[in-house]
Amino acid sequence: MDLPKEVRERLEQMVEAPFAKLCGMELVSMGPRTARVRLPLEGRENALGAIHGGALFALADQAFALAANQGENIYVAMNASIHYIRPATGTVEAESRLIGQSGRTALFEVKIFQEDELVAIFQGTGYRLPKKLI
């Protein structure tokens, strides 16, 4: 993906952010307004042995942010929700994609999978800040 230097640097900062590193998130891939991020199970289990719901939400939020911030504008989350479908008992991957945009807002969907099984669906609305980065 060919992005301006400033955008690449911003995305690299997001991937290397302390919270993302603390959580153990790994960037798998990015495409135009899409992102795929991985999260291993180890150390993220709840009392039942599945990945904690908060860890899944954080993973989805990271994928959302990476897909949303690939242009000259900065998007911040203004609303987000998640629907948990089944427990995840292994490594998961979040796939984020742009659904649509209008004015200053953009809607993204993130699907979280463990292998081929759908674990959760997240929707995030991003607000485009008035100031351009570049």
N, C-alpha and C positions, 0 to 999 in steps of 0.2 A: 504494500500500500504506500503510495507516494504522498507524503504529508509535508507541509512546511516545517522547517527546523523547530520553530517555537511550539508548534502543536506536538511534534514528536517528543520534545523535552517535557512538556506538560504531562503527556501520557506516561512517559517513563517515571516521572515523579509520582504519579498515581499508583503505578505498579510497585514502586519501591517505597511507598508511604509506610511509616512505622506501623500503623494499624493493620494494613494488608500483610506486612511481613509477620507481625505478631500472630495473626490468624493462620498463617501458612498458605495464603492464596498464591496461586501460580497462574500467570498468563499463558494460555494455550495458543490463542490466535486472535487476530482482529481483521475485520474487513470493513468496507464502507458502512458505517453506522451499525456495526455488529461487533460483538466481543464474546470470547469464550474463556472462562476462568475455572480453574480446578481447585478443589479443596479435599485433602485427605481426611479420613475418619480419625486417626490417632490423635488423642488429646482433645477432641471436640465432642466427646460423647456426653449424653445426658444420663440420668440415673437408670434408664432402661437400655442403655448400650447403643442407642442411635445417635446420629449427629444432632446436636442441640438446635432447636428452631432458630435461636438467635444467630447461630453460626451460619445457617442457611440464608437467613435474611441478609446478613452482612455480605455473604458471597454474592447474592443477587444484586445488592446495592453496588458492589464493586463492578460487576459486569455492566450494569446500567450506566454507571459513571463513565466507564471506558468507551462504551458505544456512543454516549451522548456528547462527549467532549473531543470529537475528532475534527472539528472545524475551527474557524477563527473565533467563534463565540464561546463563552463559558456558560455551561448549563449547571444549575444546582437543583437538587431535588426539592420539590414543593409538596409532593404527596407520594406515598408508596404503600402498597399492600401486598400481602402474600397469602396464598391458599396452600396449605399443606395437604398433600394427597396420600402419601405413604411414608413410613419412616425410612431413613437412609442408614444403612449399616456398613457402608464402605465409601470409597472415594466417590465424590460427586463432581459434576461439571455443570456450570451455568452458561446458557446461551442467551445472549441479549440481542434484541433487534428493534429497530425503529418501527413503530406501527403507523404513526402519522404525526403531523405537526401543523399548527395554525398560530399565526401571530408569534407571541413570545413563548409558547408552550409546545412541548413535544411529548408524545406518549411512547413508552418503551415497554416491551414485554420480555420477561426473562423466564426461561424454562430451565428447571434444575433436574438433571438426570443422574441416576446411578446406573451405569451401563446403559441399557435401552429402556429402563423403567423411569417413567415420569414421577418425580418426588414432590415437586412444588411448582406453582406458577406465581410469578411476581409481576405486578404492574407498577411502573414508576412514571410520574409526570415531572418533567424537567422544565425549569423556568430559565429562559435565556436572559442573562444579565445584559444591561444596556451597553456596557463598555466592551469593546472588542479587545481581544488579546493582541492581535497583530494588525 
